[in-house]
Amino acid sequence: MTHRITWIDGKAEPRNKPNPRYPFGIDLDMAKGAERACQIALPYPAKRIGYYDIECETCGLRVAISTAGRVDDPRSARVACRGKQ
């Protein structure tokens, strides 16, 4: 699978401290137990507040994941596959 990942800059710096439980980022699981899913590595850490716009070039799934420009930002995401369109 090929995913197009675009980071959209919110043009704001973090205002809050990162969650100390995630000093190396978090791995999001948004697949909700789906049998078919993709694991997507994200550019980490994000530069500042913004979001990743992620689109699968195979099935067309599109998701947005927010960033805060901190060490507790997402470093990967697991998303359910919609199957070939």
C-alpha positions in Angstrom: 0.0 0.0 0.0 1.1 3.5 -0.7 0.0 6.4 1.4 0.4 10.1 0.7 1.2 11.9 3.9 1.0 15.7 4.0 1.6 17.7 7.1 -0.5 20.9 7.4 1.1 23.5 9.5 -1.2 25.1 12.1 1.5 27.9 12.5 1.4 27.7 16.3 3.8 26.5 18.9 2.9 24.0 21.6 1.4 25.6 24.7 1.2 22.5 27.0 3.7 20.1 28.3 3.9 16.7 26.7 2.4 13.6 28.4 5.3 12.0 30.3 3.8 8.5 29.6 4.8 8.9 26.0 8.4 10.2 25.8 8.9 8.5 22.4 5.6 9.2 20.7 2.4 7.2 20.4 1.3 4.5 18.0 -2.4 5.1 17.1 -4.7 2.2 16.4 -7.7 3.5 14.5 -8.5 0.2 12.8 -11.1 -0.9 15.5 -10.2 -4.6 15.1 -10.5 -4.7 11.3 -9.0 -7.8 9.6 -7.5 -5.7 6.8 -5.5 -2.7 8.0 -2.4 -0.7 7.2 0.4 0.4 9.5 1.6 3.8 8.5 4.9 5.4 9.8 4.5 9.1 10.3 7.2 11.8 10.2 8.1 12.2 13.9 8.1 14.5 15.7 6.0 17.1 14.0 7.4 20.6 13.8 4.6 22.2 15.8 0.8 22.3 16.0 -0.9 21.0 12.9 -2.1 17.8 11.4 -1.3 15.0 9.0 -3.5 14.5 6.0 -3.1 10.8 5.0 -4.6 9.3 1.9 -4.3 5.7 0.7 -3.5 5.6 -3.0 -5.0 2.1 -3.2 -8.3 2.2 -1.5 -8.9 6.0 -1.2 -9.2 6.1 2.6 -8.4 9.5 4.0 -7.8 10.5 7.6 -6.5 13.5 9.5 -4.3 13.1 12.6 -3.5 16.1 14.8 -0.1 17.0 16.0 1.1 19.3 18.9 4.8 19.6 18.1 5.8 17.6 21.2 7.4 14.3 22.0 4.0 12.7 22.6 2.9 13.2 19.0 1.8 10.2 16.9 4.7 8.3 15.3 2.5 5.8 13.5 -1.1 5.0 12.8 -2.9 1.7 12.0 -6.0 2.3 9.9 -8.6 -0.1 8.5 -8.5 -0.8 4.7 -11.5 0.0 2.6 -10.5 -2.5 0.0 -9.9 -1.8 -3.7 -12.3 0.7 -5.3 
